[in-house]
Amino acid sequence: MSTDKISQVAVLEREDEILFRTPTEEDGQEIWQMIKKTGVLDLNSSYSYLMWAKFFDETSVIAESDGQAVGFISGFIQPKKPDTIFIWQVAVDESARGKGLASRMLQDILHKVSCRNIRYLEATISPSNKASQALFKKLARDLKTSCEITGCFTEDQFPGEGHESESLFRIGPF
C-alpha cells in the first residue's frame, strides 16, 4: 500500500461523534444495506457498492457513528474532465438526518489529496429531490461560487416507467 494511501486511511475526522473515513471493500455490504434502507435512492447491485468502495475509495467517504455507517457519498473524477468530480450518490441514514452530515461529507471529499486539482463538482438530481437540490445549492454558497443547472437525462432515456428526468448541477469554479 502506498504512503499516500496509508496517510489517507489514517486521516480521520471526528465531529459530533461522527467518524469520516475512506471506504473499503469490507464496507460494501453495509453501504448497500444503508442505501436500501433509505428507500429513496436508486438501489444498485451489491456488487456495484463493493466495486465502488474498492476502486473509487479516494473520491468517496463513509460516515460512522458507534461503528455503524450513517452516511456514504460516492464520487469519481471524470475521465473526460479531470478537473471535475461527479457525485453519484449521497446517502444519510434517517438517524443522522438534519445535522448537516451530507454537507460535511461533501467537504471531506473535496479536501482529499485525490481532489487537489478539482475545480468543479457535478451531480444529477431529479426535480422531486428537493433535499439534494438544497444540499448542492448550499455547497455552492458555502464555496462562494456558482451553481449552474441544466438538463441532463430525460424520462425517455430510462428503461421502464417511473424514473424522473435528471438535471445536472455544476458547481464551481473553486
N, C-alpha and C positions, 0 to 999 in steps of 0.2 A: 504494500500500500504506500503511495507517495506521501511525502511530508505534507503537501498541501491538503491531501485527503484526510490525513490524520488530524491536522490542525482544524479543519472544518468540522470534523466529527466531534472534536474536543470542545469547540466553541459552543457553549450552551447559554441561553438567556433565561433568567427567572424573572417573572413579573406576575404578581397576583397568583402565585403558586402554579403558574403555567410554565412548562419547560418547552422551549423551542429547539428542535434539532433536525438534522438531516435524516430523512427516512432511509431505512434499509429494507432489503427484500423480506426480512423477517416481519416487517410491518404490513406487508401486502394484504394478508388476510384480515387484519384488524381495520385497515383502511377501507377495504371492500365492505365489511360489515357496518362501519360507521356511515358510509355513503348510502348503503341500502336503507339504514335506519332513518336517514333524513327524509326519505320519501319524496323529495322534491328535485333531486339531481338525477340526470340520466345515469343509470347504473350500468357500468361496463363490466366485462368479464373479470373474474377474479385474476385471471392471467394478466390482464392489462395493468392491474394495480401492482402485481409482482414485478412486471417489466418496468413500470414507472418508478417504483422505489429502488430498483437496481440500476437502471440506465439513465434516469433523469433526476437522480437524487440531488445533484448540486444546484438544481433550479427549482427545487420543491422544498416544502417544510412540513413537519408534523408537530403538533402541539399536544402535550400530555399534561394531565392533572392526575395526581396519585397513581401514576403508572398506566393510565388509560388514555387512549387517543381521544382528544376532544376537538381536534381541528386538523385539517390537511389542505394544502394547496399544491396542485401540480402545475408545473410550468416548464417551458422549454425555450431555448434560444432558437429563433427561426433560421434555418439554413440559408434562405434567400435574403434574410435581413439580419445579419449578425449583431446589429445594434438594438434588436428588438426581442423582448421576452414575451411569449404568449402564455397567458394564464388559462389553463384548460378547465380546471375545476377548483372551486372554493367550497369546502365543507366545514361546517361548525356544528358540533353536537348540540342538541337542544339545551343541555345543561350548561353550556358555555355561551349561549347567545346573549346579545345585548350588552356585552362587556368590551366591545372593540377588538375582539380577538382576530377577526379576519383582517382588519387594518394592520394590526401588529404583525401578523404573519406575512402580509404583502411587504411591509417594510423590512422584515427579516430577510426575505428573498432578495430584495433589491440591494441589501448590504452585504450579500455574499461575495466572496472573491470571484466566483464564476460570473458574476453580473457587473464586474467593474467597468466594462465597456458598453453597458446597456444605456441607451438614451431614450427608449420608448418602451411602453408596456401596452399590449393589446389583449383584448378578451372579447368573446362574443356573448351577447346577453339577449334573451327573449324579452318581448315587450311586457309580459306579465311579471317578470322577475324584478320587482321594484327594489328589493333589498340589495341585489347585486348592482343595479344601476346606481343606487345611492352610495354604495361602497366605492365604486370606481370614480364617481364624480368627487367624492370626498378625498380620495387619494390624489386626484389632480389638484384640488385646492390645497391639500397639505404639502404637495410638492411645488406649489406655486407655478403651475404650468397648465396647458390647455388639455381639454378632453374633447376630441372630435368623434362624432357618432355618425356612422354611415351604414348603409345596408351591407349585408354580407351573404347570408343564406336565406332563400325564400322557403316558404312552407312546401312548395312543389319539389324542392330538391331532397326532401326527406322521404324515405320509404314509408308506406302506410299512411295512416291519418293520425292527427292529434299532435304533431310537433309544430310549434310556432316558428315563425321566422326568427332569425338571429341578426342583431345589429352588431357591428364592430365598433368597440370603444377603443380609441387610440389616445394614449396619454403620453405627453412629452412635448418637446424635449426636456430632459432633466440631466 
